[in-house]
């Protein structure tokens, strides 16, 4: 196997966005990202197992 250098600007291809989903289906998140992230972190801290 041979490793090659990445293409310039290649990282942009991996960026995620829900804009198309919202535009085409009208879907909207019920919880703001920051609030959901904090709740997720708190759950994992409370449930270490």
HELIX and SHEET records of a PDB file:
HELIX    1   1 UNK A   10  UNK A   14  5                                   5    
HELIX    2   2 UNK A   19  UNK A   25  1                                   7    
HELIX    3   3 UNK A   33  UNK A   46  1                                  14    
END                                                                             
